[in-house]
Amino acid sequence: MNEKSYTPFVSIIIPVYNSAGTLSKCVESITKQTYSNWEIIIVDSNSTDGTREIAIQWCNRLKGRCRYYKINKRFQAAKWNYGVRVCKGDKIFTFESDAYLTPRVLQECVRKVNEGYGGVEIFMDEIWRNKGYLAKCRYYLLYDIPGIRKESIYVNFVNRELYQKIGGHDESISYVEDMDFFLKFKSEELKIAPVEEPILHDSNVSFRWLIYKSLYHSLGLKRMRKKSKNNLNLKSFSHKGMLKRTLQFVVKHPSYGLGIIFLIFLSLTVRGVVKLLS
């Protein structure tokens, strides 16, 4: 079966919350895909900026190919799961509102499915709206040496039946729900294929955001460890080789050393507080 004879209907599910700054560009990147058999499901949770208006504009422009829903649950997992329940596609693409597809992503995902893979992982290339010092330090800390991609631990594109079989995203876990989904997917011994066509992640970093992110990330990891009954090492996913590569980078670029040390200290402090209060 070749790509021309198999064109599955893909549902692209986008959870949003105060996403007015990136949503339009996100949806526009989908409209420019070389693969055209798709629909967009936008799931909102009480946004207070212009998110709803932008979403409705795109729904009107794309007619039946884009639909907008509003639910009360705030975090991504609930929105992805809701999107799967109301969508029409037999393939599910879990996306984010601050990310943009490069033109061949969907085409490459379908090609991998044609080859027999149960799921597809897509690498993210970071672009920064906030070009400040801490934003750059966080990029180098997470992505190690610039230009070298970190091992992906996410599954973005899956068969709908498989998504439902493994229970979708865990709504009790926030900020690491996609990592948890990956672990459940791996525990089923399902084949995952990488796609080299990247997603562009349009991150915005502030001090408040760093605190907020560290807190919920720590809480999410704690809940994952409690519920995980498989033999996968959660620690290896978040810390594998990080210290060694970080030190290598700081030696070459010492001006980022203080910022990276601060980010590590912040993360460890928040984790300590979460552990102490639990």
N, C-alpha and C positions, 0 to 999 in steps of 0.2 A: 504493500500500500504506500503510495507516494504522497507528497504534500498536496499536490493538486487534487487528488481524489479524496482526501480526508481533511476537511476544514471544520473542526469542532467549533461550537459556539462557546466563546469565552466570556465569563462574567468577571468584570474587574470591579472589585469591591473597595471603596475608598472611605474609611472612617474619617470624620472631620470634627474639629472643635476650634472655633476661632481661627479658621484657616484661610481667611480672606487674602492674606498676603501671597499665597502660593497656589491656591486651588485652581484658578483659571489657567495658569501655565501648566499645572499638572494635567488637567483634562485636555488641554490643547495638545500636549505631547502624545496622548492616546489617539487623538484624531489624525495624527501624522504617521501612524504605524503602517508598515508595508502589509501587514495582515489586517483584514478589515471585518472579520466575522466576530464582532464583540458587542457587548453592552456595558454600560457603566452604572453601578449602584452606589450612590452617595448616602452615607448614613451619618446623621448629625446628632448632637446631644446638647441642645440649648445654647448654641453659639450666640454671642452677644455682639459680634462685629457684623460685617457684611457677607458672611459665609453663605447664609441661606439665599440671599438675593443672587449671588454669583452662581450658586448651584441651580436655581430656578432658571436663570438666563441660559445656562447650558442645556438644561432639560428642554426648554422651548426651542433652542437652536437645533438640537440633535433629535428632537421629537421622541419617539419610542425607544431610542437607543440609550437614553440617559434618564434615570429615575432618582428621585430624592425622597428620603425617609427621615423621620425624626423619632428618636427614642430617648428615654430618660437616663440610660446607663452611660457613664462617662468614658470608660476605658476601651481600648482598641478591640480586645477579644470579643466583647459583647456585640460590638458593631459588625465585626467580620462574621460572626455566627448569624446575626440577624440578616446580613446581606446574603448569606448562603441560603437561608430559608426562603427569601423572597425572589431570588434570582432565577433565571431561566437557563443558564449555561450548563453544559456537562463538564466544563473545565472551569476551575476557580483560580483567579489571580488576586491574591491579597496584596493590596497596595497601600501607600500612605499619601496624604495630601501635600506633604512637603517634599515630594520626589517627582522626578520627570523621567519618562521612558525615552531612551534613544530609539531611533526609528525601527530597528529590526528585532526588538526584544520579543514581541509576541510571535513573530514568524519563527524565531529560533526556538522558543518554548514548544510550539506545535511540532517542530521538526524533531525535537528530543522525545516528545510523547509518541510520535510515529515510530521511533526506534525502540519503544518498549519500556521507557522509564516511567515510574509511578509519580515522580515529582521532579521539579526543576528548581535549582537555586540560582539566583542572579546576584552578581556582585554589585556593590554600591560604590560609586565614586563620590566623594564628598565635595560639595562646593559650599562656600561660606558666605552668607549675607553679612554676618558680623566678622570682619577681618581683624578683630582685636587680638591682643597677645594671648589671652587665655584660650580663645577659639583655636588658634594655631597650635598651642601646646596640647590641647585636647585631641586635635587631629593627629599629631605625631605620637601621642601616647596610645591612642586606639589603633592607629594604622601603621605604627612602628616607623619604618623609614619611608619617606615620601616616594611614591611610585611603586611600592611593593604592597600588594593587596593582602590583607589578612584573610585567613581561612574562613569561608562563609559558614555560618551555623544556622541558616534559615532555609525554609522551603517556601517559595512564593507562588508556584504554579503547580496545581494538583488536580487529579481527577475528582469530580464532585463526590462520587461514591466512596473514594478513599478518605476524603475529608470527613464525611459523615461517619464512616466506619470507626475512625480513631477518635471520634468525639469532638472534632473541631478544636477551637482554641479554649483553653481553660479560663473561665471568666473570674476565677478567684485570684488570678495572678496578673499583676500589672507590670508593664514596662519590659518584661522578659517573656511575654506570652508567646512570641514568635520562636524564641529559643526552646521553650517547653514543647511547642508543637513539633519542632524539629526532632527533639528527643523521642517523642511519641512515634513519629514517623520512622525514625531509625530503629526503634524497638520492634517494629513490625517487619524489619529486614526488607524494606522496600527500596528499590533502586532509585538513587537521586543523581541527576545529571547537572553539571555546571553549564551555564550559558555565559559566554564572554562578553556579549553585548551588555553594557552596564546600565544601571539605574543611577541617575544623578540625584543625590540627596542634598537638598537645599537647607542646610542646618543654620540655626540662629542661636548663638550662645550668649548667655548673660550669667552673672553671678547667682542671681535668684534661680535661674533655670538649672544651674549646676547643682545647687542644694536640692532642689525638687527632684531632679533626675537621680541623684545619688540615693536619696531616701527611698523612692519607690523601687529603684533597681535593687537595693539591698533587701527590701521587704519581699520582692518577687523572687529573688534567689533563695531566700530563706524558705519560702513556701514550696519552691521547687524541690529543694533538698529533702524537705519533710515528706513529700508525696512520692518522690522518685524511688521506684522499686527495681529499676533495671541496673545494669552494671556499668552504665556510662558514667564517666568521671566528669561531674559538672565543673569542678575546679579547673580542669584542663582546658575547657572551652573558653574560660574568661581570663586565664593567666598563663596559658601555654607559651613559654618562651618570652613572655612580655618583659621580664626584668632584664634579661640578657640583651634583648634588642633595644630596650629603652636606654640602657647604659651605653651601648654602642652609639646610639644617636646623640646622646648628651655629650659624649666625648668629642664628636665631630661638630656639634652645634651647641656649645656651652651656654649661649644666651637664652636658650629655652629651658635650661636646667631648673631654675627656680620655679618656673610655672608648672613644670611637670611634677616636681616634688610637691608643690602645693596641691595639685589635683589628686595625687596619690594619697597625701595626708587627709584631704577632704573626704575621699572615698572611704578610707580606713576609719576615720572618725565617725562618719555616719553609720557605717556598719557596726561599730562598737556601741553606739547609742541604741541602735535597733536591737542588738543582742542583749544589752543591759536592761532595756525596758520590756523585753519579751519574757 
